[in-house]
């Protein structure tokens, strides 16, 4: 599998995609969104059912430590939050989640009031997904625009098309289409 070739086995993946990589994702959000890091679903398929939650736990604990809140998540809350994210956000890439945790730490999604609130994290994640979807839509639009520009470099004008075909010169594509339809109809109809 490609994931194993790139990241190695489970322990190697955990080492390579540890919470310190969040800073890199913060510096390069375009790579986080459009790079080839595996999604949680691919991680599950590659490394086993519980692996996405196993990978998420250090990311979550790093956020808890960073927040320096009086209250912290107990073990059950940590595990349930990791499983919830793994199940509900299976379509997110590891790099996107690292970007999310980086942005959360930067204060982009508010902060904890006194104690770490798992629902605050999932609500912030929902906000992140909306940002992500806007970024993806913008990127796809830019890609379509670039493809259209490339296509237009190779396109010819209606007048050039007419010269190539030996038609009378026309500058409107609709006139060319109408001319071709009339010419084709004449060719198909039996002569009297």
N, CA and C atoms as an extended XYZ file, in Angstrom:
576
Properties=species:S:1:pos:R:3:atomname:S:1:resname:S:1:resid:I:1 pbc="F F F"
N         0.831       -1.187        0.000 N   UNK     1
C         0.000        0.000        0.000 CA  UNK     1
C         0.875        1.250        0.000 C   UNK     1
N         0.378        2.299       -0.600 N   UNK     2
C         1.133        3.536       -0.693 CA  UNK     2
C         1.380        4.185        0.663 C   UNK     2
N         0.429        4.088        1.570 N   UNK     3
C         0.592        4.697        2.889 CA  UNK     3
C         1.747        4.033        3.624 C   UNK     3
N         1.793        2.728        3.591 N   UNK     4
C         2.885        2.006        4.261 CA  UNK     4
C         4.228        2.321        3.603 C   UNK     4
N         4.230        2.450        2.281 N   UNK     5
C         5.487        2.784        1.595 CA  UNK     5
C         5.994        4.155        2.027 C   UNK     5
N         5.091        5.080        2.191 N   UNK     6
C         5.488        6.446        2.523 CA  UNK     6
C         5.743        6.647        4.019 C   UNK     6
N         4.886        6.074        4.867 N   UNK     7
C         4.951        6.346        6.304 CA  UNK     7
C         5.459        5.174        7.133 C   UNK     7
N         5.537        3.999        6.547 N   UNK     8
C         5.976        2.831        7.292 CA  UNK     8
C         4.832        2.193        8.062 C   UNK     8
N         5.195        1.398        9.055 N   UNK     9
C         4.199        0.713        9.874 CA  UNK     9
C         3.600        1.679       10.897 C   UNK     9
N         2.711        1.162       11.717 N   UNK    10
C         1.942        1.989       12.667 CA  UNK    10
C         2.831        2.906       13.511 C   UNK    10
N         3.833        2.344       14.161 N   UNK    11
C         4.693        3.140       15.043 CA  UNK    11
C         5.446        4.216       14.271 C   UNK    11
N         5.884        3.879       13.071 N   UNK    12
C         6.582        4.869       12.249 CA  UNK    12
C         5.632        6.003       11.845 C   UNK    12
N         4.397        5.650       11.520 N   UNK    13
C         3.408        6.670       11.180 CA  UNK    13
C         3.204        7.612       12.364 C   UNK    13
N         3.039        7.052       13.549 N   UNK    14
C         2.836        7.859       14.751 CA  UNK    14
C         4.021        8.791       14.996 C   UNK    14
N         5.228        8.323       14.713 N   UNK    15
C         6.409        9.159       14.893 CA  UNK    15
C         6.471       10.263       13.831 C   UNK    15
N         6.198        9.906       12.595 N   UNK    16
C         6.294       10.883       11.499 CA  UNK    16
C         5.185       11.927       11.551 C   UNK    16
N         4.012       11.541       12.018 N   UNK    17
C         2.862       12.457       12.028 CA  UNK    17
C         2.495       12.834       13.462 C   UNK    17
N         3.502       13.117       14.273 N   UNK    18
C         3.279       13.477       15.670 CA  UNK    18
C         2.828       14.929       15.787 C   UNK    18
N         2.389       15.371       16.962 N   UNK    19
C         1.855       16.729       17.116 CA  UNK    19
C         2.819       17.855       16.731 C   UNK    19
N         4.124       17.616       16.742 N   UNK    20
C         5.053       18.685       16.353 CA  UNK    20
C         4.905       19.068       14.879 C   UNK    20
N         4.317       18.184       14.092 N   UNK    21
C         4.096       18.463       12.662 CA  UNK    21
C         2.988       19.510       12.473 C   UNK    21
N         2.215       19.770       13.507 N   UNK    22
C         1.142       20.764       13.420 CA  UNK    22
C         1.693       22.136       13.001 C   UNK    22
N         2.871       22.483       13.462 N   UNK    23
C         3.481       23.770       13.112 CA  UNK    23
C         3.724       23.839       11.607 C   UNK    23
N         4.206       22.753       11.035 N   UNK    24
C         4.433       22.704        9.585 CA  UNK    24
C         3.110       22.872        8.839 C   UNK    24
N         2.066       22.208        9.300 N   UNK    25
C         0.751       22.342        8.667 CA  UNK    25
C         0.265       23.787        8.763 C   UNK    25
N         0.546       24.444        9.881 N   UNK    26
C         0.162       25.842       10.038 CA  UNK    26
C         0.900       26.759        9.089 C   UNK    26
N         2.159       26.429        8.801 N   UNK    27
C         2.953       27.234        7.857 CA  UNK    27
C         2.562       26.987        6.410 C   UNK    27
N         2.046       25.790        6.148 N   UNK    28
C         1.748       25.391        4.763 CA  UNK    28
C         0.332       24.823        4.653 C   UNK    28
N        -0.689       25.644        4.887 N   UNK    29
C        -2.060       25.115        4.848 CA  UNK    29
C        -2.437       24.531        3.483 C   UNK    29
N        -1.869       25.078        2.410 N   UNK    30
C        -2.196       24.532        1.089 CA  UNK    30
C        -1.733       23.079        0.963 C   UNK    30
N        -0.607       22.742        1.549 N   UNK    31
C        -0.145       21.343        1.526 CA  UNK    31
C        -1.017       20.479        2.422 C   UNK    31
N        -1.477       21.063        3.534 N   UNK    32
C        -2.368       20.310        4.431 CA  UNK    32
C        -3.649       19.942        3.693 C   UNK    32
N        -4.208       20.902        2.953 N   UNK    33
C        -5.460       20.660        2.231 CA  UNK    33
C        -5.260       19.832        0.963 C   UNK    33
N        -4.202       20.101        0.218 N   UNK    34
C        -4.092       19.528       -1.128 CA  UNK    34
C        -2.939       18.547       -1.289 C   UNK    34
N        -2.246       18.252       -0.213 N   UNK    35
C        -1.193       17.249       -0.262 CA  UNK    35
C        -1.779       15.839       -0.254 C   UNK    35
N        -0.920       14.866       -0.136 N   UNK    36
C        -1.384       13.477       -0.267 CA  UNK    36
C        -1.350       12.690        1.044 C   UNK    36
N        -1.460       13.380        2.170 N   UNK    37
C        -1.547       12.665        3.452 CA  UNK    37
C        -2.827       11.817        3.465 C   UNK    37
N        -2.798       10.696        4.153 N   UNK    38
C        -3.980        9.825        4.166 CA  UNK    38
C        -5.113       10.389        5.022 C   UNK    38
N        -6.326       10.062        4.637 N   UNK    39
C        -7.493       10.401        5.443 CA  UNK    39
C        -7.592        9.434        6.616 C   UNK    39
N        -8.447        9.766        7.561 N   UNK    40
C        -8.672        8.843        8.678 CA  UNK    40
C        -9.207        7.508        8.169 C   UNK    40
N       -10.051        7.552        7.140 N   UNK    41
C       -10.601        6.304        6.580 CA  UNK    41
C        -9.495        5.445        5.979 C   UNK    41
N        -8.551        6.063        5.292 N   UNK    42
C        -7.437        5.303        4.700 CA  UNK    42
C        -6.516        4.783        5.806 C   UNK    42
N        -6.329        5.592        6.842 N   UNK    43
C        -5.531        5.121        7.977 CA  UNK    43
C        -6.178        3.887        8.599 C   UNK    43
N        -7.496        3.907        8.752 N   UNK    44
C        -8.231        2.771        9.319 CA  UNK    44
C        -8.052        1.542        8.424 C   UNK    44
N        -8.180        1.757        7.124 N   UNK    45
C        -8.049        0.650        6.165 CA  UNK    45
C        -6.627        0.088        6.168 C   UNK    45
N        -5.647        0.942        6.306 N   UNK    46
C        -4.252        0.520        6.232 CA  UNK    46
C        -3.751       -0.109        7.520 C   UNK    46
N        -4.062        0.525        8.653 N   UNK    47
C        -3.462        0.118        9.923 CA  UNK    47
C        -4.418       -0.554       10.900 C   UNK    47
N        -5.690       -0.619       10.553 N   UNK    48
C        -6.631       -1.289       11.438 CA  UNK    48
C        -7.662       -0.346       12.025 C   UNK    48
N        -8.729       -0.929       12.515 N   UNK    49
C        -9.914       -0.187       12.942 CA  UNK    49
C        -9.634        0.873       14.001 C   UNK    49
N        -8.860        0.578       14.990 N   UNK    50
C        -8.643        1.526       16.085 CA  UNK    50
C        -7.530        2.529       15.853 C   UNK    50
N        -6.838        2.410       14.738 N   UNK    51
C        -5.660        3.259       14.550 CA  UNK    51
C        -5.959        4.754       14.461 C   UNK    51
N        -7.003        5.193       13.745 N   UNK    52
C        -7.244        6.645       13.705 CA  UNK    52
C        -7.394        7.263       15.099 C   UNK    52
N        -8.110        6.602       15.981 N   UNK    53
C        -8.262        7.122       17.344 CA  UNK    53
C        -6.926        7.092       18.075 C   UNK    53
N        -6.133        6.055       17.851 N   UNK    54
C        -4.804        5.965       18.462 CA  UNK    54
C        -3.945        7.137       18.015 C   UNK    54
N        -4.009        7.473       16.736 N   UNK    55
C        -3.239        8.608       16.209 CA  UNK    55
C        -3.782        9.936       16.749 C   UNK    55
N        -5.099       10.034       16.887 N   UNK    56
C        -5.709       11.285       17.352 CA  UNK    56
C        -5.419       11.582       18.824 C   UNK    56
N        -5.287       10.560       19.646 N   UNK    57
C        -5.077       10.785       21.083 CA  UNK    57
C        -3.908       11.725       21.383 C   UNK    57
N        -2.710       11.525       20.818 N   UNK    58
C        -1.621       12.474       21.105 CA  UNK    58
C        -1.920       13.891       20.598 C   UNK    58
N        -2.647       13.998       19.490 N   UNK    59
C        -3.012       15.320       18.971 CA  UNK    59
C        -3.914       16.037       19.983 C   UNK    59
N        -4.884       15.296       20.515 N   UNK    60
C        -5.824       15.855       21.494 CA  UNK    60
C        -5.096       16.193       22.792 C   UNK    60
N        -4.292       15.270       23.284 N   UNK    61
C        -3.567       15.507       24.539 CA  UNK    61
C        -2.622       16.689       24.414 C   UNK    61
N        -2.009       16.866       23.257 N   UNK    62
C        -1.142       18.007       23.021 CA  UNK    62
C        -1.939       19.314       23.128 C   UNK    62
N        -3.151       19.325       22.611 N   UNK    63
C        -4.015       20.499       22.723 CA  UNK    63
C        -4.377       20.765       24.189 C   UNK    63
N        -4.682       19.708       24.926 N   UNK    64
C        -5.039       19.847       26.344 CA  UNK    64
C        -3.867       20.445       27.121 C   UNK    64
N        -2.676       19.913       26.892 N   UNK    65
C        -1.486       20.420       27.579 CA  UNK    65
C        -1.238       21.873       27.181 C   UNK    65
N        -1.382       22.171       25.907 N   UNK    66
C        -1.153       23.526       25.408 CA  UNK    66
C        -2.109       24.533       26.048 C   UNK    66
N        -3.353       24.120       26.239 N   UNK    67
C        -4.365       25.039       26.769 CA  UNK    67
C        -4.121       25.415       28.225 C   UNK    67
N        -3.364       24.580       28.958 N   UNK    68
C        -3.007       24.856       30.337 CA  UNK    68
C        -4.248       25.169       31.191 C   UNK    68
N        -5.318       24.452       30.916 N   UNK    69
C        -6.565       24.661       31.659 CA  UNK    69
C        -6.492       23.995       33.024 C   UNK    69
N        -7.321       24.488       33.936 N   UNK    70
C        -7.384       23.880       35.276 CA  UNK    70
C        -7.941       22.468       35.180 C   UNK    70
N        -9.014       22.315       34.409 N   UNK    71
C        -9.622       21.000       34.249 CA  UNK    71
C        -9.090       20.342       32.990 C   UNK    71
N        -9.044       19.071       33.008 N   UNK    72
C        -8.536       18.341       31.845 CA  UNK    72
C        -9.529       17.257       31.472 C   UNK    72
N        -9.262       16.585       30.389 N   UNK    73
C       -10.117       15.486       29.961 CA  UNK    73
C        -9.719       14.218       30.706 C   UNK    73
N       -10.704       13.475       31.205 N   UNK    74
C       -10.368       12.189       31.788 CA  UNK    74
C       -10.154       11.185       30.651 C   UNK    74
N        -9.680       10.016       30.997 N   UNK    75
C        -9.327        9.015       29.984 CA  UNK    75
C       -10.523        8.640       29.108 C   UNK    75
N       -11.682        8.494       29.712 N   UNK    76
C       -12.889        8.143       28.947 CA  UNK    76
C       -13.255        9.250       27.960 C   UNK    76
N       -13.172       10.498       28.399 N   UNK    77
C       -13.465       11.624       27.501 CA  UNK    77
C       -12.468       11.674       26.347 C   UNK    77
N       -11.202       11.462       26.641 N   UNK    78
C       -10.166       11.479       25.605 CA  UNK    78
C       -10.456       10.427       24.540 C   UNK    78
N       -10.706        9.228       24.996 N   UNK    79
C       -10.947        8.123       24.062 CA  UNK    79
C       -12.224        8.332       23.261 C   UNK    79
N       -13.274        8.790       23.924 N   UNK    80
C       -14.534        9.012       23.212 CA  UNK    80
C       -14.388       10.141       22.193 C   UNK    80
N       -13.688       11.204       22.562 N   UNK    81
C       -13.455       12.306       21.621 CA  UNK    81
C       -12.655       11.823       20.415 C   UNK    81
N       -11.614       11.050       20.652 N   UNK    82
C       -10.806       10.520       19.544 CA  UNK    82
C       -11.654        9.630       18.635 C   UNK    82
N       -12.456        8.758       19.212 N   UNK    83
C       -13.333        7.882       18.417 CA  UNK    83
C       -14.379        8.690       17.659 C   UNK    83
N       -14.934        9.711       18.297 N   UNK    84
C       -15.944       10.553       17.648 CA  UNK    84
C       -15.358       11.247       16.436 C   UNK    84
N       -14.187       11.836       16.597 N   UNK    85
C       -13.528       12.513       15.464 CA  UNK    85
C       -13.222       11.498       14.371 C   UNK    85
N       -12.698       10.336       14.753 N   UNK    86
C       -12.357        9.305       13.758 CA  UNK    86
C       -13.589        8.847       12.985 C   UNK    86
N       -14.725        8.746       13.665 N   UNK    87
C       -15.954        8.280       13.006 CA  UNK    87
C       -16.647        9.368       12.198 C   UNK    87
N       -16.741       10.561       12.754 N   UNK    88
C       -17.498       11.639       12.111 CA  UNK    88
C       -16.702       12.368       11.034 C   UNK    88
N       -15.399       12.407       11.169 N   UNK    89
C       -14.560       13.180       10.251 CA  UNK    89
C       -13.564       12.283        9.515 C   UNK    89
N       -14.008       11.078        9.204 N   UNK    90
C       -13.176       10.071        8.531 CA  UNK    90
C       -12.605       10.569        7.202 C   UNK    90
N       -13.232       11.571        6.606 N   UNK    91
C       -12.835       12.090        5.296 CA  UNK    91
C       -11.692       13.106        5.392 C   UNK    91
N       -11.341       13.521        6.601 N   UNK    92
C       -10.255       14.483        6.759 CA  UNK    92
C        -8.907       13.779        6.714 C   UNK    92
N        -7.939       14.464        6.136 N   UNK    93
C        -6.574       13.954        6.080 CA  UNK    93
C        -5.889       14.217        7.412 C   UNK    93
N        -4.877       13.424        7.691 N   UNK    94
C        -4.073       13.643        8.900 CA  UNK    94
C        -3.511       15.063        8.889 C   UNK    94
N        -3.059       15.533        7.758 N   UNK    95
C        -2.491       16.883        7.649 CA  UNK    95
C        -3.540       17.956        7.917 C   UNK    95
N        -4.776       17.723        7.495 N   UNK    96
C        -5.843       18.689        7.749 CA  UNK    96
C        -6.153       18.751        9.246 C   UNK    96
N        -6.168       17.608        9.888 N   UNK    97
C        -6.413       17.587       11.333 CA  UNK    97
C        -5.278       18.267       12.085 C   UNK    97
N        -4.065       18.084       11.621 N   UNK    98
C        -2.950       18.773       12.264 CA  UNK    98
C        -3.079       20.283       12.074 C   UNK    98
N        -3.545       20.716       10.918 N   UNK    99
C        -3.809       22.133       10.688 CA  UNK    99
C        -4.914       22.622       11.627 C   UNK    99
N        -5.954       21.818       11.794 N   UNK   100
C        -7.030       22.179       12.713 CA  UNK   100
C        -6.485       22.404       14.127 C   UNK   100
N        -5.704       21.447       14.632 N   UNK   101
C        -5.185       21.579       15.988 CA  UNK   101
C        -4.256       22.794       16.102 C   UNK   101
N        -3.469       23.051       15.078 N   UNK   102
C        -2.622       24.239       15.068 CA  UNK   102
C        -3.476       25.507       15.150 C   UNK   102
N        -4.508       25.571       14.319 N   UNK   103
C        -5.368       26.751       14.310 CA  UNK   103
C        -6.139       26.900       15.627 C   UNK   103
N        -6.540       25.784       16.200 N   UNK   104
C        -7.220       25.853       17.496 CA  UNK   104
C        -6.281       26.470       18.524 C   UNK   104
N        -5.028       26.015       18.554 N   UNK   105
C        -4.047       26.545       19.495 CA  UNK   105
C        -3.783       28.028       19.259 C   UNK   105
N        -3.912       28.455       18.021 N   UNK   106
C        -3.642       29.865       17.710 CA  UNK   106
C        -4.808       30.770       18.108 C   UNK   106
N        -5.896       30.188       18.618 N   UNK   107
C        -7.035       30.970       19.081 CA  UNK   107
C        -8.086       31.221       18.029 C   UNK   107
N        -7.955       30.594       16.907 N   UNK   108
C        -8.886       30.830       15.807 CA  UNK   108
C       -10.314       30.401       16.123 C   UNK   108
N       -10.482       29.418       16.987 N   UNK   109
C       -11.806       28.885       17.292 CA  UNK   109
C       -12.212       29.130       18.744 C   UNK   109
N       -11.701       30.192       19.317 N   UNK   110
C       -12.037       30.488       20.703 CA  UNK   110
C       -11.078       29.792       21.655 C   UNK   110
N       -11.498       29.659       22.876 N   UNK   111
C       -10.649       29.019       23.885 CA  UNK   111
C       -11.530       28.319       24.910 C   UNK   111
N       -10.871       27.603       25.792 N   UNK   112
C       -11.581       26.887       26.845 CA  UNK   112
C       -11.813       27.839       28.002 C   UNK   112
N       -12.931       27.688       28.659 N   UNK   113
C       -13.257       28.504       29.820 CA  UNK   113
C       -13.091       27.665       31.078 C   UNK   113
N       -11.914       27.697       31.648 N   UNK   114
C       -11.670       26.987       32.895 CA  UNK   114
C       -11.260       25.542       32.722 C   UNK   114
N       -11.965       24.791       31.897 N   UNK   115
C       -11.601       23.384       31.688 CA  UNK   115
C       -11.784       23.036       30.217 C   UNK   115
N       -11.091       21.999       29.833 N   UNK   116
C       -11.150       21.551       28.439 CA  UNK   116
C       -12.516       20.926       28.182 C   UNK   116
N       -13.178       21.405       27.149 N   UNK   117
C       -14.520       20.937       26.807 CA  UNK   117
C       -14.468       20.177       25.480 C   UNK   117
N       -14.717       18.863       25.508 N   UNK   118
C       -14.656       18.095       24.265 CA  UNK   118
C       -15.644       18.607       23.209 C   UNK   118
N       -16.790       19.097       23.655 N   UNK   119
C       -17.767       19.606       22.673 CA  UNK   119
C       -17.269       20.888       22.028 C   UNK   119
N       -16.479       21.679       22.736 N   UNK   120
C       -15.879       22.883       22.139 CA  UNK   120
C       -14.945       22.466       21.007 C   UNK   120
N       -14.242       21.374       21.206 N   UNK   121
C       -13.323       20.870       20.174 CA  UNK   121
C       -14.106       20.405       18.958 C   UNK   121
N       -15.178       19.632       19.163 N   UNK   122
C       -15.944       19.147       18.007 CA  UNK   122
C       -16.679       20.281       17.303 C   UNK   122
N       -17.146       21.282       18.053 N   UNK   123
C       -17.785       22.435       17.411 CA  UNK   123
C       -16.765       23.222       16.584 C   UNK   123
N       -15.563       23.367       17.112 N   UNK   124
C       -14.499       24.051       16.375 CA  UNK   124
C       -14.128       23.250       15.124 C   UNK   124
N       -14.144       21.939       15.244 N   UNK   125
C       -13.831       21.090       14.092 CA  UNK   125
C       -14.866       21.272       12.993 C   UNK   125
N       -16.107       21.437       13.372 N   UNK   126
C       -17.164       21.688       12.386 CA  UNK   126
C       -16.909       23.015       11.657 C   UNK   126
N       -16.475       24.020       12.385 N   UNK   127
C       -16.127       25.306       11.781 CA  UNK   127
C       -14.937       25.145       10.830 C   UNK   127
N       -13.960       24.363       11.255 N   UNK   128
C       -12.797       24.096       10.408 CA  UNK   128
C       -13.218       23.428        9.100 C   UNK   128
N       -14.129       22.476        9.169 N   UNK   129
C       -14.588       21.772        7.964 CA  UNK   129
C       -15.229       22.759        6.983 C   UNK   129
N       -15.960       23.732        7.489 N   UNK   130
C       -16.542       24.756        6.618 CA  UNK   130
C       -15.446       25.564        5.934 C   UNK   130
N       -14.417       25.944        6.688 N   UNK   131
C       -13.274       26.656        6.099 CA  UNK   131
C       -12.612       25.789        5.032 C   UNK   131
N       -12.407       24.540        5.370 N   UNK   132
C       -11.783       23.593        4.443 CA  UNK   132
C       -12.578       23.496        3.155 C   UNK   132
N       -13.888       23.358        3.271 N   UNK   133
C       -14.728       23.227        2.079 CA  UNK   133
C       -14.654       24.481        1.213 C   UNK   133
N       -14.582       25.658        1.844 N   UNK   134
C       -14.426       26.900        1.067 CA  UNK   134
C       -13.083       26.916        0.341 C   UNK   134
N       -12.032       26.479        1.027 N   UNK   135
C       -10.700       26.434        0.410 CA  UNK   135
C       -10.678       25.467       -0.775 C   UNK   135
N       -11.306       24.323       -0.607 N   UNK   136
C       -11.346       23.334       -1.689 CA  UNK   136
C       -12.144       23.878       -2.872 C   UNK   136
N       -13.281       24.513       -2.619 N   UNK   137
C       -14.086       25.089       -3.699 CA  UNK   137
C       -13.305       26.173       -4.426 C   UNK   137
N       -12.599       27.008       -3.681 N   UNK   138
C       -11.783       28.070       -4.290 CA  UNK   138
C       -10.681       27.456       -5.151 C   UNK   138
N       -10.021       26.449       -4.622 N   UNK   139
C        -8.939       25.767       -5.350 CA  UNK   139
C        -9.463       25.129       -6.639 C   UNK   139
N       -10.607       24.448       -6.546 N   UNK   140
C       -11.185       23.810       -7.732 CA  UNK   140
C       -11.582       24.846       -8.771 C   UNK   140
N       -12.106       25.977       -8.333 N   UNK   141
C       -12.474       27.055       -9.248 CA  UNK   141
C       -11.232       27.602       -9.951 C   UNK   141
N       -10.163       27.798       -9.195 N   UNK   142
C        -8.913       28.275       -9.790 CA  UNK   142
C        -8.359       27.262      -10.781 C   UNK   142
N        -8.462       25.974      -10.458 N   UNK   143
C        -8.004       24.927      -11.383 CA  UNK   143
C        -8.822       24.947      -12.681 C   UNK   143
N       -10.142       25.102      -12.552 N   UNK   144
C       -10.996       25.186      -13.751 CA  UNK   144
C       -10.634       26.402      -14.593 C   UNK   144
N       -10.388       27.529      -13.926 N   UNK   145
C       -10.001       28.748      -14.648 CA  UNK   145
C        -8.686       28.542      -15.389 C   UNK   145
N        -7.712       27.899      -14.723 N   UNK   146
C        -6.429       27.630      -15.387 CA  UNK   146
C        -6.612       26.688      -16.569 C   UNK   146
N        -7.423       25.674      -16.403 N   UNK   147
C        -7.672       24.729      -17.506 CA  UNK   147
C        -8.356       25.446      -18.665 C   UNK   147
N        -9.294       26.324      -18.343 N   UNK   148
C        -9.992       27.079      -19.395 CA  UNK   148
C        -9.017       27.992      -20.130 C   UNK   148
N        -8.125       28.646      -19.395 N   UNK   149
C        -7.130       29.516      -20.022 CA  UNK   149
C        -6.225       28.712      -20.949 C   UNK   149
N        -5.809       27.533      -20.512 N   UNK   150
C        -4.983       26.668      -21.367 CA  UNK   150
C        -5.753       26.247      -22.613 C   UNK   150
N        -7.012       25.908      -22.425 N   UNK   151
C        -7.854       25.514      -23.550 CA  UNK   151
C        -7.982       26.671      -24.539 C   UNK   151
N        -8.180       27.864      -24.004 N   UNK   152
C        -8.367       29.032      -24.866 CA  UNK   152
C        -7.107       29.382      -25.643 C   UNK   152
N        -5.928       29.015      -25.104 N   UNK   153
C        -4.685       29.253      -25.846 CA  UNK   153
C        -4.669       28.441      -27.136 C   UNK   153
N        -5.306       27.281      -27.120 N   UNK   154
C        -5.336       26.399      -28.281 CA  UNK   154
C        -6.553       26.631      -29.165 C   UNK   154
N        -7.538       27.378      -28.653 N   UNK   155
C        -8.776       27.611      -29.405 CA  UNK   155
C        -8.512       28.580      -30.558 C   UNK   155
N        -9.324       28.456      -31.572 N   UNK   156
C        -9.198       29.376      -32.698 CA  UNK   156
C       -10.469       30.214      -32.800 C   UNK   156
N       -10.352       31.325      -33.442 N   UNK   157
C       -11.503       32.223      -33.580 CA  UNK   157
C       -12.459       31.667      -34.637 C   UNK   157
N       -13.705       32.114      -34.603 N   UNK   158
C       -14.656       31.693      -35.649 CA  UNK   158
C       -14.152       32.041      -37.057 C   UNK   158
N       -13.519       33.207      -37.197 N   UNK   159
C       -13.003       33.623      -38.517 CA  UNK   159
C       -11.920       32.659      -39.004 C   UNK   159
N       -10.990       32.262      -38.094 N   UNK   160
C        -9.944       31.305      -38.474 CA  UNK   160
C       -10.557       29.948      -38.834 C   UNK   160
N       -11.548       29.525      -38.080 N   UNK   161
C       -12.239       28.263      -38.354 CA  UNK   161
C       -12.853       28.300      -39.754 C   UNK   161
N       -13.510       29.414      -40.081 N   UNK   162
C       -14.137       29.566      -41.406 CA  UNK   162
C       -13.091       29.501      -42.511 C   UNK   162
N       -11.950       30.164      -42.322 N   UNK   163
C       -10.877       30.129      -43.333 CA  UNK   163
C       -10.375       28.703      -43.531 C   UNK   163
N       -10.199       27.949      -42.410 N   UNK   164
C        -9.730       26.568      -42.515 CA  UNK   164
C       -10.713       25.686      -43.276 C   UNK   164
N       -11.987       25.949      -43.143 N   UNK   165
C       -13.036       25.127      -43.752 CA  UNK   165
C       -13.447       25.626      -45.138 C   UNK   165
N       -12.969       26.811      -45.496 N   UNK   166
C       -13.366       27.368      -46.793 CA  UNK   166
C       -14.762       27.982      -46.763 C   UNK   166
N       -15.238       28.354      -45.589 N   UNK   167
C       -16.551       28.997      -45.452 CA  UNK   167
C       -16.385       30.499      -45.650 C   UNK   167
N       -17.497       31.179      -45.898 N   UNK   168
C       -17.433       32.639      -45.883 CA  UNK   168
C       -17.026       33.083      -44.474 C   UNK   168
N       -16.280       34.172      -44.374 N   UNK   169
C       -15.783       34.593      -43.069 CA  UNK   169
C       -16.918       35.070      -42.165 C   UNK   169
N       -16.948       34.513      -40.949 N   UNK   170
C       -17.933       34.890      -39.930 CA  UNK   170
C       -17.190       35.063      -38.608 C   UNK   170
N       -17.666       35.997      -37.782 N   UNK   171
C       -17.010       36.265      -36.504 CA  UNK   171
C       -17.800       35.762      -35.302 C   UNK   171
N       -19.005       35.285      -35.524 N   UNK   172
C       -19.857       34.803      -34.427 CA  UNK   172
C       -20.012       33.295      -34.566 C   UNK   172
N       -19.730       32.595      -33.505 N   UNK   173
C       -19.799       31.132      -33.525 CA  UNK   173
C       -21.201       30.637      -33.859 C   UNK   173
N       -22.222       31.373      -33.423 N   UNK   174
C       -23.601       30.967      -33.731 CA  UNK   174
C       -23.874       31.046      -35.228 C   UNK   174
N       -23.313       32.055      -35.893 N   UNK   175
C       -23.449       32.145      -37.347 CA  UNK   175
C       -22.778       30.954      -38.031 C   UNK   175
N       -21.624       30.553      -37.524 N   UNK   176
C       -20.898       29.405      -38.088 CA  UNK   176
C       -21.728       28.138      -37.913 C   UNK   176
N       -22.296       27.951      -36.724 N   UNK   177
C       -23.118       26.761      -36.466 CA  UNK   177
C       -24.326       26.742      -37.385 C   UNK   177
N       -24.973       27.882      -37.517 N   UNK   178
C       -26.146       27.959      -38.401 CA  UNK   178
C       -25.756       27.668      -39.853 C   UNK   178
N       -24.644       28.215      -40.299 N   UNK   179
C       -24.164       27.978      -41.658 CA  UNK   179
C       -23.908       26.485      -41.879 C   UNK   179
N       -23.226       25.850      -40.908 N   UNK   180
C       -22.930       24.427      -41.044 CA  UNK   180
C       -24.200       23.586      -41.069 C   UNK   180
N       -25.175       23.953      -40.248 N   UNK   181
C       -26.435       23.200      -40.224 CA  UNK   181
C       -27.158       23.338      -41.568 C   UNK   181
N       -27.186       24.532      -42.130 N   UNK   182
C       -27.835       24.738      -43.420 CA  UNK   182
C       -27.082       24.009      -44.525 C   UNK   182
N       -25.749       24.094      -44.473 N   UNK   183
C       -24.927       23.426      -45.480 CA  UNK   183
C       -25.118       21.906      -45.404 C   UNK   183
N       -25.167       21.375      -44.188 N   UNK   184
C       -25.363       19.940      -43.983 CA  UNK   184
C       -26.753       19.506      -44.469 C   UNK   184
N       -27.742       20.339      -44.212 N   UNK   185
C       -29.114       20.024      -44.661 CA  UNK   185
C       -29.179       19.977      -46.183 C   UNK   185
N       -28.486       20.855      -46.860 N   UNK   186
C       -28.459       20.865      -48.323 CA  UNK   186
C       -27.791       19.631      -48.867 C   UNK   186
N       -26.722       19.214      -48.229 N   UNK   187
C       -25.988       18.029      -48.676 CA  UNK   187
C       -26.843       16.785      -48.510 C   UNK   187
N       -27.634       16.688      -47.436 N   UNK   188
C       -28.439       15.505      -47.146 CA  UNK   188
C       -29.707       15.465      -47.976 C   UNK   188
N       -30.257       16.607      -48.356 N   UNK   189
C       -31.541       16.576      -49.087 CA  UNK   189
C       -31.304       16.200      -50.539 C   UNK   189
N       -32.195       15.389      -51.105 N   UNK   190
C       -32.038       14.967      -52.506 CA  UNK   190
C       -32.258       16.166      -53.421 C   UNK   190
N       -31.474       16.235      -54.458 N   UNK   191
C       -31.648       17.341      -55.418 CA  UNK   191
C       -32.780       17.050      -56.361 C   UNK   191
N       -33.447       18.117      -56.738 N   UNK   192
C       -34.589       17.985      -57.652 CA  UNK   192
C       -34.158       17.933      -59.093 C   UNK   192
